[in-house]
Amino acid sequence: MSSSIASDESFITLFHRLPIACILTRVSDNEVLAINPAFEQLFGWRAEDIISHSSADIPAWSSLQQREQLLETFNREGCINQFETRFRCRDGELKSCLLYAELIDVSGQACRLLMAHDISDRITSEQALKRSEAKFAALFQDSPEPYMLFEKQSAQIAEINRSFTELFGYQAADIVGKTALEIGLWRHPEKRPATIAKLLRDNRLRNEPIDFVTQDGRVLHCEASSNFILIGDERRTLTSLKDVTEQKHVEARIKHQAFHDALTDLPNRLLLHDRIHQHLTLGERHGLSCALLFFDLDHFKRINDSLGHSCGDAVLQEVSQRLLSRIRKADTVARLGGDEFVVLLTGLKGDHQQVAEQVRSSAEQLLHAVAAPMTIKGHNLQLSCSIGVALASQHGNTPEDLLKHADTALYGVKANGRNSIAFFEPQMQIVVSQRLHLETELRQALVEQQFCLHYQPQIDARGQRVIGAEALLRWQHPEKGLIGPGTFMHVLEESGMILQAGHWVLLQACHFIARLLGECKLAPDSFSLSVNISPRQFRQSDFVAQVDAAVRESGIPAHCLKLEITESMVIQNIKDTVSKMHELRAMGIRFAIDDFGTGYSSLSYLKRLPVDLLKIDQSFIQDCAQEGNDAEIVRAIIAMARSLKLELIAEGVETAEQLAFLQKQDCHAYQGYLFSPAVAEEPFLQFILPRQSDIDAHESR
């Protein structure tokens, strides 16, 4: 310290105790008179480095320009108040300081007291804050998600980013300074208070679902996330928005698809089940009833087979629209699959009888609606349907019971001729259970090969000569013995097991022909075996290949196999039928129309088909000898066959009178109990071999 101020003890004591870095210079010559310990500690300079030197020469200045600017300010204003600069430390570091300078008198000398307050930490913090704010501003503006910045207290929009403008259409100039309510951003403003309360309670929002409205009026489903942040000294609310509109639409579509039928857009089984449950619950609470109507389109498969699946789909869509147009909004039309529809009638009032009458009336209206003529892709169609009905409380109190009992009632309608309505009755369940048991046994019969073939001879009455036979399926039940096809054939057909059974019959028949020709010495040009072909079997895409393989594997002449088809099968898809018949005919297979006269008996169809033989149905043969309508029908069939140069066989001939009538009409081939019932393989062989031997001997003479 300079000796000139050493005598001013009070100042010296104060100067040294000041916690702020101080340097004292004389105004007259700018000599440094003193520095305090705080100065030494802050900058690292020792007293001998600074004291007694001109202020211009001390090494603490970052530059002489800095000193000149400081002196200029001091001389102009007589003091310095908050002059921000930097001082060089002894280790070379530049330290940011805030300077204060006063003109004081010390021991009669005019001096400058310069005080330096270290603001390095503040500067560092401010720089970090600026960098943070710059980074925030960049992230805010460049974020791919829409962002909004709100004033916390006023809820006014302070800033929006580019993504918000792109999504919502608003420019910053249009909405900054306004609230979201003022610009109509909320689709449901009444929900805003609860959302704000949640934000204030939790100090944040996470993926809050909110619907917003864009500037052009579009509704966007968004998920909003909000936080309170400090920008400078201001607390603000930062909100990010995620547009999940498309995601919501996709979720809605997936949910819709999960509960609706893809073809008709009607509720499916899952949604129907839920609605039944709801209405059963409401019924208990309000004393209302509901009913389930189970629909099945009669013979719908024929449409798919004859006109194609696209036409069948169009029919199902038309039926769904007809059902929808005849029910109330509170009712439900559902499609369970295939041609099965269900109508749920709800809100029914009254006692059991009154409810049943209401349901029957509605069912009849729906039955007639389905039966009305329709034109589908240029085809004029008229359908019928069968309806099974189950009433809540009377026939079940759960969706499962109602569906099961309505389906059971539907089965009863089908069993009794279709195109009608039936309410569930307990005894129907017994029939269904029996049917299910029979189906199970038939599946087991196929696995365990319990089926066998019996053969009914076909006779030429002019010489009592066996000209062929019809292979007929029998079931050798392990407990019930031999069972005829009338008991089980319809179950095989409806369940689809006829495909496996029919293929087995075809193979067995071919192998039987091979044994007859090989062992029994039957002439291949004078014997053929007839096999009945079911409609479902004939419609298989590989049916021709199956027949060809069976013939080749057994090694028989193809003309020894005769396939019997029905008139109804022919007209289901005449184009497909003719195509397959010609392919098989080219292989040598022959065809017979079975049960002729019971179907359409169309001459135009017969002319197009490569048919060899007509079989007159036994229902006409039974009374043909009585000279009534049946006799006239038989005469007409015989005349038609002769005009088309077709062979004839009469089925079910049981009396000599019937045979005499047929022979009088020039029909000599027949089969029936008059000659022989259908018998097993060994009795058949024993029966025909002696006759064949007699015939061969007669022909040799």
Protein Blocks (a to p, Z undefined) as FASTA:
>chain_A
ZZklmmmmmlmmmmmmpmbdcddddfklopafbdcfklmmmnopafklmgopafklpckb
gbfklmmmmmmmmmmnopaehiacddddfkopacddddddddddeehiacdddddddfkl
mmmmmmmmmmmmmmmmmmmmmpmbdcddddfklopafbdcfklmmmnopafklmgopafk
lnomafblmlmmmmmmmmmmnopaehiacddddfkopacddddddddddehjbccddddd
ddfklmmmmmmmmmmmmmccfklopacfklmmmmmmmmmmmmmmnopacdddddddehkl
mmmmmnojklmmmmmmmmmmmmmmmpcfkbccddfbhjbdcdddehiacdfklmmmmmmm
mmmmmmmmmmpccdeehiacddddddddddehjlocbfklmmmmmmmmmmmmmmnogaia
ddddfklmmmmmmmmmmmmmmmmmmmnopaccdddddddfklopafbdcdddddddfklo
padfklmmmmmmmnopmmmmmmmmmmmmmmmmmmmmmmnopafklcccdddddfklmmpm
klmmmmmmmmmmnopafklpccdddfklmmmmmmlmmmmmmmmmmnopacddehihjlno
paklmmmpccfbdcddfklmmmmmnopaklmmmmmmmmmmmmnopacddehiabfklmmm
mmmnopabdcdjkloccddfklmmmmmmmmmmmmmmmmmZZ
